[in-house]
Amino acid sequence: MKLWDSRESRVIDTHLNTDLPGWHQREHPDLGRTNGSATLPLGYREPTGNGVLCIQIVNAGPYLLDTNETAAQALSA
């Protein structure tokens, strides 16, 4: 993933190096799989700045709802 921000561009790879909510255990060092509700820290950004996040989708869904997850967690951004 890459983020083009109003001030710079940077690679986003924290999901490959740390355990974050919503990410499955990695089966490949360069790919991350989500449960459909993953957290992705983008680092510091200017509050009024524009940005574009570029991602590569290798495979998609279906995503099954986790019945143990609360509605608040599912809707948080």
WOKA-V643120 format. One record per backbone hydrogen bond with DSSP energy under -0.5 kcal/mol. CO is the residue of the C=O (numbers start at 1). NH is the residue of the N-H. E is the energy in kcal/mol with one decimal. If there is no record, write none. Layout:
BEGIN
co->(CO/CO)
nh->(NH/NH)
e->(E/E)
END
This chain:
BEGIN
co->(1/2/2/3/3/4/8/10/11/13/13/14/14/18/20/21/22/28/33/46/50/52/52/53/54/55/56/62/65/66/70/71/72/73)
nh->(12/4/54/5/10/52/5/3/13/16/17/17/18/20/23/39/35/31/24/49/6/4/54/55/2/57/58/64/67/69/74/75/76/76)
e->(-2.1/-0.6/-3.4/-0.8/-2.2/-2.7/-3.4/-3.1/-0.7/-1.7/-0.8/-0.6/-1.6/-0.7/-1.6/-2.6/-2.3/-1.2/-3.0/-1.3/-0.9/-3.1/-0.6/-0.6/-2.0/-0.5/-0.7/-0.5/-0.7/-1.5/-2.0/-1.7/-0.8/-0.6)
END
